[in-house]
Structure formats: structure tokens, C-alpha cells
Amino acid sequence: MFLGLLRKRRSIRQYEAQPVAQEQIDILVEAMLRSPSSRSLNPWHFVVVTTPSIIGELARSKPHGAAFLAKAPLAIVVCGDPGVSDVWVEDCSIASVNLHLAATDLGLGSCWIQIRERNFDDSLSSEEYVQKVLGLKDGLRVEAIVAIGHPKEEKQGQPDSSLLYGRVSYEKYGQTGGSIVS
Ligand SMILES: Cc1cc2nc3c(=O)[nH]c(=O)nc-3n(C[C@H](O)[C@H](O)[C@H](O)COP(=O)(O)O)c2cc1C
């Protein structure tokens, strides 16, 4: 059940050394390519990386929150073309979430690494750094890297008590409703 998948989904940052099988990579690619996009313009480009040295370079794309990627057997870099769609960020986000959920469904662990709006250092953005590492074509933007591998850590799904039901209004903003009150 899809809700069961959502209930168990977590960000997993520790991975076994075992590679992700090509059949599983193919399913992950299919999940991304089945994403809806505004006006069906499909502005995304995905770079699937399994070469450890390139993954190691990507793991240095920002000072915080990316180092764990170095030990992942698979990284998928989610890029978008603003020349194709003005809402490439939304489209890339949907594809990234589909990827994250498909990985969970396959029993893999995954975690989003934010690249857009982040910096490599004082003079270079994380996007510029990743563009150089991967040799992206001019104009292609980088939203995120999704790290993927067989999980080496176990996490329970987020508890029901953590769900922000108070952020949900009914009919008008601020009006309570529904049957679950937190
Ligand atoms: C847009 C976005 C950016 C994120 N960026 C990072 C990141 O750069 N590094 C990281 O370790 N986790 C990142 N995460 C994962 C969040 O930290 C994680 O989803 C959040 O702490 C909730 O934990 P959970 O996913 O296990 O439920 C990101 C998640 C999202 C949705």
C-alpha cells in the first residue's frame, strides 16, 4: 500500500558496500521518468553515478550534509533545464521524491542532498562545482543529488505524534476540522 510506503520512508545516510544491482537502477530510472511535469515539458536530466571516484568528488560539493555520500554505491544527480521550463525546480523535486520513494519500495536507503542555493566555498556555488565535476552542458541547473544504497542503519518511520495536523485548515485558513486533532 502506498500509505505504508510513506509511513516507513526515512532518510538513510549509511550504506553497505554492496553495489545496487543494474535491475534496481533501471527501476529507479523508470520511477523518475514517470514523474509528472508542468505542461509535460520534462525539463529534467539525470546523471546516474556509480564510479567511486566521481561519487567521492560529489561528496565534497558542500561543507555540510554531503560527506556521507562518499560511502554510497550510487548517486543520482537531478538536473533541470530552465530554458525548457520556468518551473524546473518543481518538476525536479517531484522526480527526486519519486526516486526516494521508489528506493524505499525496493528496500534501498536514500537521502536527498541539496545542491541548489548551496555553496562549495566562498567563491564557488555547489551547483558550479557539480557542473564541473560532471561536465554538464551549459545552462543546465543542479537541484539535488540523491544518495542511494543498501541500508546500513535502521530507522522507524516518523511517529504519528510528529505529524503537524495543526498546519491543516479546513475551508478557510485557521479553521479546524477533520477527525484527527493534535
Ligand atoms: C529539500 C530537501 C533538502 C535536503 N537536504 C539534505 C542535505 O543536504 N543533506 C542531508 O543529509 N539531508 C538532507 N535532507 C533530508 C532531511 O534532512 C530529512 O528529510 C529530514 O531531516 C527528515 O528526516 P526523514 O527524511 O528521515 O523523515 C533534505 C531533505 C529535503 C526534502
The ligand as a Gaussian input file, in Angstrom:
#p B3LYP/6-31G(d) Opt

LIG

0 1
 C       14.709000      19.711000       0.065000
 C       15.479000      18.808000       0.983000
 C       16.832000      19.007000       1.148000
 C       17.573000      18.153000       1.973000
 N       18.930000      18.316000       2.037000
 C       19.651000      17.447000       2.759000
 C       21.076000      17.530000       2.733000
 O       21.675000      18.358000       2.036000
 N       21.771000      16.639000       3.477000
 C       21.142000      15.688000       4.254000
 O       21.853000      14.926000       4.920000
 N       19.790000      15.570000       4.282000
 C       19.035000      16.424000       3.548000
 N       17.666000      16.296000       3.515000
 C       16.992000      15.259000       4.328000
 C       16.290000      15.896000       5.543000
 O       17.254000      16.266000       6.481000
 C       15.283000      14.871000       6.101000
 O       14.288000      14.609000       5.133000
 C       14.612000      15.408000       7.384000
 O       15.546000      15.543000       8.417000
 C       13.505000      14.470000       7.869000
 O       14.010000      13.164000       8.100000
 P       13.397000      11.892000       7.340000
 O       13.552000      12.136000       5.866000
 O       14.222000      10.731000       7.822000
 O       11.963000      11.767000       7.712000
 C       16.928000      17.116000       2.687000
 C       15.552000      16.910000       2.504000
 C       14.843000      17.729000       1.647000
 C       13.375000      17.457000       1.438000

